[in-house]
Amino acid sequence: MSMFDLSGKVAIVTGGSRGIGLGIAQALSEAGAAIVVAATHADQSADAVQRLRDAGATAASVPTNVADPDAALALVDEAVRLFGGVDILVNNAGINIRKRPEDYTVEEWHQVLSVNLDGPFFCSRAAYPAMKARGGGKIINIASLMSIFANEKAAAYGAAKGGLVQLTKALAVAWAADGIHANAILPGWIDTDLTAGARQQLPGLDEAVRARTPEGRWGTPQDLGGAAVFLASPASDFVTGTTLLVDGGFAAD
Ligand code: NAI
């Protein structure tokens, strides 16, 4: 059996309806996992599930707002009801509001923190008993290079992603004895709906990303698939509490 085989495993992918989440869902399903797409837009999620099924996957949509702790509990209950358990949780749902720090309203600040930081905590906490019942699990948090670098219009986002990296380490330490591994992926600049907004709001971003990234291009959602399968599989059973950059060399330059 391949050390990357995910046959019989059940994976929840928050924000799995599009972009990086869908790319990761596709890769995990190709490795054999059943997929629960947990995102806010039911229509997009249904389309994503159809795409996964057309490719031969076992998949279902459970529309979820990860910022709601009760919704996180209901998500895990539904995944267990549908597929019998939860082995893999990818905390990928995320948003950004690009403003200078002095321009954030209190509501905007909390909105970014609640989806990007509270959400992964609520979902991880909800998944813990189900993973423990299976004898272990894999939590993969999608953080960002903004947990390392700063941007004048990403105070809330950077604070949330920096917090997410530290949350990852705390979960890894707390739950190692339960066989649960927690790691973070730090994507570089990936071409998705999220960064399409950034390209509009930040003139020159497209050229700057190409120039600064040693690979000379934007990443694609598919570029995240290999790292996610690695961190979801037995291949990473002695890897926990760490971060894996998938950035085309951006941070090394
Ligand atoms: P996207 O905007 O294309 O997709 C975001 C997904 O999150 C969608 O499925 C959306 O429905 C879902 N979502 C948003 N709020 C939600 C909520 N409250 N509850 C449940 N689902 C919710 O974004 P993209 O680019 O695919 O980003 C995915 C993750 O990767 C985010 O956490 C983002 O911060 C992170 N990331 C993205 C980078 C990029 O260059 N695109 C770079 C570094 C990190």
py3Dmol code that shows the C-alpha trace and the ligand (Angstrom):
import py3Dmol

protein = """\
ATOM      1  CA  MET A   1       0.000   0.000   0.000  1.00  0.00           C
ATOM      2  CA  SER A   2       1.286   3.463  -0.879  1.00  0.00           C
ATOM      3  CA  MET A   3       2.156   5.708   2.039  1.00  0.00           C
ATOM      4  CA  PHE A   4       0.099   8.391   0.269  1.00  0.00           C
ATOM      5  CA  ASP A   5      -3.032   6.234  -0.002  1.00  0.00           C
ATOM      6  CA  LEU A   6      -6.157   7.822   1.501  1.00  0.00           C
ATOM      7  CA  SER A   7      -8.629   5.025   0.671  1.00  0.00           C
ATOM      8  CA  GLY A   8     -11.307   4.739   3.345  1.00  0.00           C
ATOM      9  CA  LYS A   9     -10.492   8.165   4.786  1.00  0.00           C
ATOM     10  CA  VAL A  10     -13.026  10.989   5.156  1.00  0.00           C
ATOM     11  CA  ALA A  11     -11.886  14.568   4.600  1.00  0.00           C
ATOM     12  CA  ILE A  12     -13.716  17.799   5.414  1.00  0.00           C
ATOM     13  CA  VAL A  13     -12.482  20.698   3.287  1.00  0.00           C
ATOM     14  CA  THR A  14     -13.795  24.068   4.425  1.00  0.00           C
ATOM     15  CA  GLY A  15     -14.107  26.507   1.557  1.00  0.00           C
ATOM     16  CA  GLY A  16     -13.835  23.505  -0.753  1.00  0.00           C
ATOM     17  CA  SER A  17     -16.250  24.939  -3.294  1.00  0.00           C
ATOM     18  CA  ARG A  18     -13.625  26.757  -5.365  1.00  0.00           C
ATOM     19  CA  GLY A  19     -10.023  27.953  -5.562  1.00  0.00           C
ATOM     20  CA  ILE A  20      -7.411  26.366  -3.325  1.00  0.00           C
ATOM     21  CA  GLY A  21     -10.007  24.361  -1.375  1.00  0.00           C
ATOM     22  CA  LEU A  22     -11.360  22.734  -4.519  1.00  0.00           C
ATOM     23  CA  GLY A  23      -7.817  22.003  -5.742  1.00  0.00           C
ATOM     24  CA  ILE A  24      -7.058  20.287  -2.446  1.00  0.00           C
ATOM     25  CA  ALA A  25     -10.388  18.413  -2.459  1.00  0.00           C
ATOM     26  CA  GLN A  26      -9.590  17.099  -5.946  1.00  0.00           C
ATOM     27  CA  ALA A  27      -6.145  15.891  -4.867  1.00  0.00           C
ATOM     28  CA  LEU A  28      -7.401  14.236  -1.676  1.00  0.00           C
ATOM     29  CA  SER A  29     -10.184  12.486  -3.583  1.00  0.00           C
ATOM     30  CA  GLU A  30      -7.735  11.278  -6.246  1.00  0.00           C
ATOM     31  CA  ALA A  31      -5.744   9.736  -3.381  1.00  0.00           C
ATOM     32  CA  GLY A  32      -8.906   7.893  -2.272  1.00  0.00           C
ATOM     33  CA  ALA A  33     -10.584  10.056   0.377  1.00  0.00           C
ATOM     34  CA  ALA A  34     -14.307  10.801   0.534  1.00  0.00           C
ATOM     35  CA  ILE A  35     -14.812  14.573   0.553  1.00  0.00           C
ATOM     36  CA  VAL A  36     -17.173  16.828   2.490  1.00  0.00           C
ATOM     37  CA  VAL A  37     -17.229  20.301   0.931  1.00  0.00           C
ATOM     38  CA  ALA A  38     -18.056  22.805   3.687  1.00  0.00           C
ATOM     39  CA  ALA A  39     -18.463  26.301   2.265  1.00  0.00           C
ATOM     40  CA  THR A  40     -20.844  29.217   2.467  1.00  0.00           C
ATOM     41  CA  HIS A  41     -22.280  29.227  -1.065  1.00  0.00           C
ATOM     42  CA  ALA A  42     -24.545  26.216  -1.509  1.00  0.00           C
ATOM     43  CA  ASP A  43     -24.740  26.563  -5.322  1.00  0.00           C
ATOM     44  CA  GLN A  44     -20.954  26.716  -5.781  1.00  0.00           C
ATOM     45  CA  SER A  45     -20.551  23.813  -3.370  1.00  0.00           C
ATOM     46  CA  ALA A  46     -23.074  21.715  -5.294  1.00  0.00           C
ATOM     47  CA  ASP A  47     -21.160  22.422  -8.527  1.00  0.00           C
ATOM     48  CA  ALA A  48     -17.884  21.464  -6.855  1.00  0.00           C
ATOM     49  CA  VAL A  49     -19.370  18.211  -5.571  1.00  0.00           C
ATOM     50  CA  GLN A  50     -20.640  17.423  -9.055  1.00  0.00           C
ATOM     51  CA  ARG A  51     -17.150  18.018 -10.497  1.00  0.00           C
ATOM     52  CA  LEU A  52     -15.633  15.744  -7.870  1.00  0.00           C
ATOM     53  CA  ARG A  53     -18.223  13.026  -8.526  1.00  0.00           C
ATOM     54  CA  ASP A  54     -17.760  13.316 -12.308  1.00  0.00           C
ATOM     55  CA  ALA A  55     -14.083  12.518 -11.678  1.00  0.00           C
ATOM     56  CA  GLY A  56     -15.074   9.412  -9.723  1.00  0.00           C
ATOM     57  CA  ALA A  57     -14.959  10.778  -6.173  1.00  0.00           C
ATOM     58  CA  THR A  58     -17.268  10.166  -3.253  1.00  0.00           C
ATOM     59  CA  ALA A  59     -18.331  13.657  -2.194  1.00  0.00           C
ATOM     60  CA  ALA A  60     -21.077  15.644  -0.490  1.00  0.00           C
ATOM     61  CA  SER A  61     -21.776  19.273   0.323  1.00  0.00           C
ATOM     62  CA  VAL A  62     -22.593  20.488   3.818  1.00  0.00           C
ATOM     63  CA  PRO A  63     -23.102  24.284   3.547  1.00  0.00           C
ATOM     64  CA  THR A  64     -21.382  25.778   6.589  1.00  0.00           C
ATOM     65  CA  ASN A  65     -20.364  29.114   8.055  1.00  0.00           C
ATOM     66  CA  VAL A  66     -17.134  28.192   9.857  1.00  0.00           C
ATOM     67  CA  ALA A  67     -17.345  31.329  12.004  1.00  0.00           C
ATOM     68  CA  ASP A  68     -20.379  29.840  13.761  1.00  0.00           C
ATOM     69  CA  PRO A  69     -19.325  27.336  16.462  1.00  0.00           C
ATOM     70  CA  ASP A  70     -22.665  25.505  16.333  1.00  0.00           C
ATOM     71  CA  ALA A  71     -22.373  25.166  12.552  1.00  0.00           C
ATOM     72  CA  ALA A  72     -18.913  23.624  13.015  1.00  0.00           C
ATOM     73  CA  LEU A  73     -20.364  21.022  15.382  1.00  0.00           C
ATOM     74  CA  ALA A  74     -23.248  20.324  12.992  1.00  0.00           C
ATOM     75  CA  LEU A  75     -20.756  19.942  10.106  1.00  0.00           C
ATOM     76  CA  VAL A  76     -18.815  17.226  11.879  1.00  0.00           C
ATOM     77  CA  ASP A  77     -22.032  15.443  12.940  1.00  0.00           C
ATOM     78  CA  GLU A  78     -23.216  15.469   9.335  1.00  0.00           C
ATOM     79  CA  ALA A  79     -19.869  14.180   8.016  1.00  0.00           C
ATOM     80  CA  VAL A  80     -20.016  11.312  10.501  1.00  0.00           C
ATOM     81  CA  ARG A  81     -23.621  10.581   9.541  1.00  0.00           C
ATOM     82  CA  LEU A  82     -22.816  10.625   5.812  1.00  0.00           C
ATOM     83  CA  PHE A  83     -19.483   8.805   5.735  1.00  0.00           C
ATOM     84  CA  GLY A  84     -18.993   7.218   9.167  1.00  0.00           C
ATOM     85  CA  GLY A  85     -16.247   9.418  10.603  1.00  0.00           C
ATOM     86  CA  VAL A  86     -13.731  12.197  10.070  1.00  0.00           C
ATOM     87  CA  ASP A  87     -10.003  11.573   9.463  1.00  0.00           C
ATOM     88  CA  ILE A  88      -8.834  14.748   7.737  1.00  0.00           C
ATOM     89  CA  LEU A  89      -9.834  18.369   8.302  1.00  0.00           C
ATOM     90  CA  VAL A  90      -8.570  21.035   5.925  1.00  0.00           C
ATOM     91  CA  ASN A  91      -9.231  24.476   7.413  1.00  0.00           C
ATOM     92  CA  ASN A  92      -9.096  26.400   4.162  1.00  0.00           C
ATOM     93  CA  ALA A  93     -12.053  28.830   4.261  1.00  0.00           C
ATOM     94  CA  GLY A  94     -10.752  32.366   4.340  1.00  0.00           C
ATOM     95  CA  ILE A  95     -11.565  35.962   3.452  1.00  0.00           C
ATOM     96  CA  ASN A  96      -9.712  39.256   3.268  1.00  0.00           C
ATOM     97  CA  ILE A  97     -10.739  42.893   3.573  1.00  0.00           C
ATOM     98  CA  ARG A  98      -7.920  45.029   2.190  1.00  0.00           C
ATOM     99  CA  LYS A  99      -7.587  48.323   4.041  1.00  0.00           C
ATOM    100  CA  ARG A 100      -4.959  50.298   5.890  1.00  0.00           C
ATOM    101  CA  PRO A 101      -5.045  49.493   9.630  1.00  0.00           C
ATOM    102  CA  GLU A 102      -6.535  52.861  10.577  1.00  0.00           C
ATOM    103  CA  ASP A 103      -9.466  52.349   8.215  1.00  0.00           C
ATOM    104  CA  TYR A 104     -10.878  49.077   9.592  1.00  0.00           C
ATOM    105  CA  THR A 105     -14.196  49.218  11.382  1.00  0.00           C
ATOM    106  CA  VAL A 106     -14.502  47.013  14.446  1.00  0.00           C
ATOM    107  CA  GLU A 107     -16.969  44.854  12.533  1.00  0.00           C
ATOM    108  CA  GLU A 108     -14.554  44.359   9.594  1.00  0.00           C
ATOM    109  CA  TRP A 109     -11.700  43.462  11.938  1.00  0.00           C
ATOM    110  CA  HIS A 110     -13.852  40.841  13.665  1.00  0.00           C
ATOM    111  CA  GLN A 111     -15.171  39.522  10.345  1.00  0.00           C
ATOM    112  CA  VAL A 112     -11.677  38.700   9.070  1.00  0.00           C
ATOM    113  CA  LEU A 113     -10.558  37.247  12.397  1.00  0.00           C
ATOM    114  CA  SER A 114     -13.726  35.188  12.817  1.00  0.00           C
ATOM    115  CA  VAL A 115     -13.535  33.393   9.464  1.00  0.00           C
ATOM    116  CA  ASN A 116      -9.735  33.000   9.272  1.00  0.00           C
ATOM    117  CA  LEU A 117      -8.902  32.228  12.905  1.00  0.00           C
ATOM    118  CA  ASP A 118     -12.047  31.439  14.918  1.00  0.00           C
ATOM    119  CA  GLY A 119     -13.256  29.173  12.095  1.00  0.00           C
ATOM    120  CA  PRO A 120     -10.255  26.817  12.134  1.00  0.00           C
ATOM    121  CA  PHE A 121     -10.444  26.669  15.931  1.00  0.00           C
ATOM    122  CA  PHE A 122     -14.185  25.905  15.938  1.00  0.00           C
ATOM    123  CA  CYS A 123     -13.850  23.240  13.239  1.00  0.00           C
ATOM    124  CA  SER A 124     -10.776  21.608  14.822  1.00  0.00           C
ATOM    125  CA  ARG A 125     -12.433  21.541  18.231  1.00  0.00           C
ATOM    126  CA  ALA A 126     -15.569  20.048  16.691  1.00  0.00           C
ATOM    127  CA  ALA A 127     -13.576  17.391  14.794  1.00  0.00           C
ATOM    128  CA  TYR A 128     -11.436  16.350  17.770  1.00  0.00           C
ATOM    129  CA  PRO A 129     -13.818  13.752  19.300  1.00  0.00           C
ATOM    130  CA  ALA A 130     -14.526  12.211  15.884  1.00  0.00           C
ATOM    131  CA  MET A 131     -10.802  11.974  15.050  1.00  0.00           C
ATOM    132  CA  LYS A 132     -10.014  10.559  18.474  1.00  0.00           C
ATOM    133  CA  ALA A 133     -12.706   7.928  17.948  1.00  0.00           C
ATOM    134  CA  ARG A 134     -10.916   6.874  14.727  1.00  0.00           C
ATOM    135  CA  GLY A 135      -7.575   6.589  16.548  1.00  0.00           C
ATOM    136  CA  GLY A 136      -6.082   9.729  15.033  1.00  0.00           C
ATOM    137  CA  GLY A 137      -6.412  12.362  12.352  1.00  0.00           C
ATOM    138  CA  LYS A 138      -4.805  15.028  10.228  1.00  0.00           C
ATOM    139  CA  ILE A 139      -5.526  18.743  10.503  1.00  0.00           C
ATOM    140  CA  ILE A 140      -4.215  20.951   7.714  1.00  0.00           C
ATOM    141  CA  ASN A 141      -4.545  24.688   8.212  1.00  0.00           C
ATOM    142  CA  ILE A 142      -4.216  26.921   5.178  1.00  0.00           C
ATOM    143  CA  ALA A 143      -2.331  29.938   6.475  1.00  0.00           C
ATOM    144  CA  SER A 144      -0.444  32.400   4.283  1.00  0.00           C
ATOM    145  CA  LEU A 145       2.880  34.072   3.571  1.00  0.00           C
ATOM    146  CA  MET A 146       1.189  36.961   5.413  1.00  0.00           C
ATOM    147  CA  SER A 147       2.020  35.058   8.604  1.00  0.00           C
ATOM    148  CA  ILE A 148       5.690  35.860   7.759  1.00  0.00           C
ATOM    149  CA  PHE A 149       5.597  39.028   5.674  1.00  0.00           C
ATOM    150  CA  ALA A 150       3.504  42.128   6.263  1.00  0.00           C
ATOM    151  CA  ASN A 151       1.359  44.185   3.954  1.00  0.00           C
ATOM    152  CA  GLU A 152      -0.001  47.644   4.709  1.00  0.00           C
ATOM    153  CA  LYS A 153      -3.475  46.472   3.674  1.00  0.00           C
ATOM    154  CA  ALA A 154      -3.465  43.116   5.462  1.00  0.00           C
ATOM    155  CA  ALA A 155      -3.355  43.875   9.182  1.00  0.00           C
ATOM    156  CA  ALA A 156      -6.401  41.789  10.088  1.00  0.00           C
ATOM    157  CA  TYR A 157      -5.591  39.029   7.588  1.00  0.00           C
ATOM    158  CA  GLY A 158      -1.930  38.838   8.651  1.00  0.00           C
ATOM    159  CA  ALA A 159      -2.850  38.805  12.337  1.00  0.00           C
ATOM    160  CA  ALA A 160      -5.338  35.998  11.711  1.00  0.00           C
ATOM    161  CA  LYS A 161      -2.902  33.927   9.642  1.00  0.00           C
ATOM    162  CA  GLY A 162      -0.075  34.457  12.126  1.00  0.00           C
ATOM    163  CA  GLY A 163      -2.460  33.325  14.833  1.00  0.00           C
ATOM    164  CA  LEU A 164      -3.426  30.323  12.735  1.00  0.00           C
ATOM    165  CA  VAL A 165       0.206  29.179  12.532  1.00  0.00           C
ATOM    166  CA  GLN A 166       0.480  29.403  16.311  1.00  0.00           C
ATOM    167  CA  LEU A 167      -2.882  27.627  16.742  1.00  0.00           C
ATOM    168  CA  THR A 168      -1.520  24.860  14.525  1.00  0.00           C
ATOM    169  CA  LYS A 169       1.417  24.336  16.868  1.00  0.00           C
ATOM    170  CA  ALA A 170      -0.823  24.366  19.940  1.00  0.00           C
ATOM    171  CA  LEU A 171      -3.155  21.729  18.454  1.00  0.00           C
ATOM    172  CA  ALA A 172      -0.164  19.598  17.434  1.00  0.00           C
ATOM    173  CA  VAL A 173       1.212  19.657  20.960  1.00  0.00           C
ATOM    174  CA  ALA A 174      -2.146  19.120  22.651  1.00  0.00           C
ATOM    175  CA  TRP A 175      -3.362  16.267  20.466  1.00  0.00           C
ATOM    176  CA  ALA A 176      -0.200  14.355  19.517  1.00  0.00           C
ATOM    177  CA  ALA A 177      -0.982  11.719  22.137  1.00  0.00           C
ATOM    178  CA  ASP A 178      -4.331  11.143  20.395  1.00  0.00           C
ATOM    179  CA  GLY A 179      -2.598  10.419  17.091  1.00  0.00           C
ATOM    180  CA  ILE A 180      -3.754  13.729  15.629  1.00  0.00           C
ATOM    181  CA  HIS A 181      -1.233  15.678  13.540  1.00  0.00           C
ATOM    182  CA  ALA A 182      -1.689  19.381  12.814  1.00  0.00           C
ATOM    183  CA  ASN A 183       0.305  21.292  10.224  1.00  0.00           C
ATOM    184  CA  ALA A 184      -0.063  24.463   8.203  1.00  0.00           C
ATOM    185  CA  ILE A 185       0.452  25.105   4.513  1.00  0.00           C
ATOM    186  CA  LEU A 186       1.590  28.602   3.548  1.00  0.00           C
ATOM    187  CA  PRO A 187       0.590  29.174  -0.066  1.00  0.00           C
ATOM    188  CA  GLY A 188       2.372  31.820  -2.078  1.00  0.00           C
ATOM    189  CA  TRP A 189       0.448  33.899  -4.592  1.00  0.00           C
ATOM    190  CA  ILE A 190      -2.190  31.592  -6.068  1.00  0.00           C
ATOM    191  CA  ASP A 191      -4.522  32.575  -8.912  1.00  0.00           C
ATOM    192  CA  THR A 192      -8.048  32.383  -7.407  1.00  0.00           C
ATOM    193  CA  ASP A 193     -11.161  34.562  -6.943  1.00  0.00           C
ATOM    194  CA  LEU A 194      -9.553  35.934  -3.755  1.00  0.00           C
ATOM    195  CA  THR A 195      -6.444  37.199  -5.516  1.00  0.00           C
ATOM    196  CA  ALA A 196      -8.424  38.376  -8.543  1.00  0.00           C
ATOM    197  CA  GLY A 197      -9.818  40.927  -6.077  1.00  0.00           C
ATOM    198  CA  ALA A 198      -6.299  41.767  -4.903  1.00  0.00           C
ATOM    199  CA  ARG A 199      -5.116  42.290  -8.477  1.00  0.00           C
ATOM    200  CA  GLN A 200      -7.931  44.792  -8.963  1.00  0.00           C
ATOM    201  CA  GLN A 201      -7.291  46.636  -5.707  1.00  0.00           C
ATOM    202  CA  LEU A 202      -3.488  46.644  -5.765  1.00  0.00           C
ATOM    203  CA  PRO A 203      -2.169  48.066  -9.066  1.00  0.00           C
ATOM    204  CA  GLY A 204       1.075  46.426 -10.238  1.00  0.00           C
ATOM    205  CA  LEU A 205       0.510  43.300  -8.126  1.00  0.00           C
ATOM    206  CA  ASP A 206       0.420  40.922 -11.093  1.00  0.00           C
ATOM    207  CA  GLU A 207       3.795  42.109 -12.445  1.00  0.00           C
ATOM    208  CA  ALA A 208       5.309  42.240  -8.941  1.00  0.00           C
ATOM    209  CA  VAL A 209       4.304  38.656  -8.148  1.00  0.00           C
ATOM    210  CA  ARG A 210       5.741  37.321 -11.411  1.00  0.00           C
ATOM    211  CA  ALA A 211       8.975  39.278 -10.924  1.00  0.00           C
ATOM    212  CA  ARG A 212       9.454  38.296  -7.274  1.00  0.00           C
ATOM    213  CA  THR A 213       8.506  34.595  -7.543  1.00  0.00           C
ATOM    214  CA  PRO A 214      11.521  32.533  -8.679  1.00  0.00           C
ATOM    215  CA  GLU A 215       9.211  30.172 -10.589  1.00  0.00           C
ATOM    216  CA  GLY A 216       8.083  33.276 -12.521  1.00  0.00           C
ATOM    217  CA  ARG A 217       4.359  32.603 -12.317  1.00  0.00           C
ATOM    218  CA  TRP A 218       1.304  32.587 -10.094  1.00  0.00           C
ATOM    219  CA  GLY A 219       0.500  29.263  -8.441  1.00  0.00           C
ATOM    220  CA  THR A 220      -2.633  27.304  -9.304  1.00  0.00           C
ATOM    221  CA  PRO A 221      -5.002  25.549  -6.867  1.00  0.00           C
ATOM    222  CA  GLN A 222      -3.614  22.255  -8.200  1.00  0.00           C
ATOM    223  CA  ASP A 223      -0.144  23.260  -6.987  1.00  0.00           C
ATOM    224  CA  LEU A 224      -1.382  22.783  -3.401  1.00  0.00           C
ATOM    225  CA  GLY A 225      -2.606  19.222  -3.964  1.00  0.00           C
ATOM    226  CA  GLY A 226       0.662  17.368  -3.400  1.00  0.00           C
ATOM    227  CA  ALA A 227       1.419  19.108  -0.112  1.00  0.00           C
ATOM    228  CA  ALA A 228      -2.120  18.452   1.125  1.00  0.00           C
ATOM    229  CA  VAL A 229      -1.977  14.740   0.247  1.00  0.00           C
ATOM    230  CA  PHE A 230       1.401  14.462   1.982  1.00  0.00           C
ATOM    231  CA  LEU A 231       0.105  16.107   5.170  1.00  0.00           C
ATOM    232  CA  ALA A 232      -3.129  14.057   5.078  1.00  0.00           C
ATOM    233  CA  SER A 233      -1.418  10.711   4.601  1.00  0.00           C
ATOM    234  CA  PRO A 234       0.712   8.276   6.627  1.00  0.00           C
ATOM    235  CA  ALA A 235       3.730   9.695   4.742  1.00  0.00           C
ATOM    236  CA  SER A 236       3.706  12.577   7.261  1.00  0.00           C
ATOM    237  CA  ASP A 237       3.124  10.585  10.461  1.00  0.00           C
ATOM    238  CA  PHE A 238       6.195  12.128  12.196  1.00  0.00           C
ATOM    239  CA  VAL A 239       5.448  15.622  10.885  1.00  0.00           C
ATOM    240  CA  THR A 240       3.397  17.814  13.201  1.00  0.00           C
ATOM    241  CA  GLY A 241       3.267  21.422  14.353  1.00  0.00           C
ATOM    242  CA  THR A 242       5.126  22.691  11.324  1.00  0.00           C
ATOM    243  CA  THR A 243       4.561  24.858   8.268  1.00  0.00           C
ATOM    244  CA  LEU A 244       5.104  23.935   4.645  1.00  0.00           C
ATOM    245  CA  LEU A 245       5.581  26.722   2.126  1.00  0.00           C
ATOM    246  CA  VAL A 246       4.134  26.158  -1.338  1.00  0.00           C
ATOM    247  CA  ASP A 247       5.169  29.454  -2.881  1.00  0.00           C
ATOM    248  CA  GLY A 248       7.309  28.893  -5.968  1.00  0.00           C
ATOM    249  CA  GLY A 249      10.333  30.046  -3.953  1.00  0.00           C
ATOM    250  CA  PHE A 250       8.864  33.469  -3.061  1.00  0.00           C
ATOM    251  CA  ALA A 251       9.999  33.457   0.578  1.00  0.00           C
ATOM    252  CA  ALA A 252      13.475  32.158  -0.255  1.00  0.00           C
ATOM    253  CA  ASP A 253      14.329  35.061  -2.539  1.00  0.00           C
TER     254      ASP A 253
END
"""
ligand_1 = """\
44
NAI
P -11.495 31.893 -2.577
O -12.090 33.217 -2.254
O -11.389 31.491 -3.997
O -12.274 30.733 -1.797
C -12.632 30.910 -0.452
C -13.538 29.772 -0.036
O -13.877 29.974 1.347
C -14.860 29.724 -0.794
O -15.218 28.378 -0.957
C -15.848 30.395 0.170
O -17.182 29.934 -0.011
C -15.288 29.906 1.492
N -15.687 30.713 2.634
C -15.543 32.043 2.831
N -16.065 32.395 4.030
C -16.522 31.254 4.599
C -17.155 30.942 5.830
N -17.446 31.903 6.728
N -17.497 29.658 6.092
C -17.229 28.678 5.190
N -16.639 28.909 3.999
C -16.292 30.184 3.711
O -10.063 31.901 -1.855
P -8.710 31.075 -2.108
O -7.739 31.961 -2.757
O -9.003 29.749 -2.678
O -8.219 30.917 -0.587
C -8.390 29.741 0.167
C -7.541 29.868 1.421
O -6.173 30.027 1.051
C -7.890 31.074 2.291
O -7.775 30.720 3.656
C -6.825 32.069 1.914
O -6.590 32.992 2.944
C -5.642 31.154 1.690
N -4.585 31.726 0.883
C -4.802 32.101 -0.417
C -3.762 32.610 -1.166
C -3.925 32.994 -2.598
O -2.963 33.533 -3.174
N -5.053 32.731 -3.230
C -2.429 32.825 -0.593
C -2.313 32.406 0.780
C -3.365 31.884 1.467
"""
view = py3Dmol.view(width=600, height=400)
view.addModel(protein, "pdb")
view.setStyle({"model": 0}, {"cartoon": {"style": "trace"}})
view.addModel(ligand_1, "xyz")
view.setStyle({"model": 1}, {"stick": {}})
view.zoomTo()
view.show()
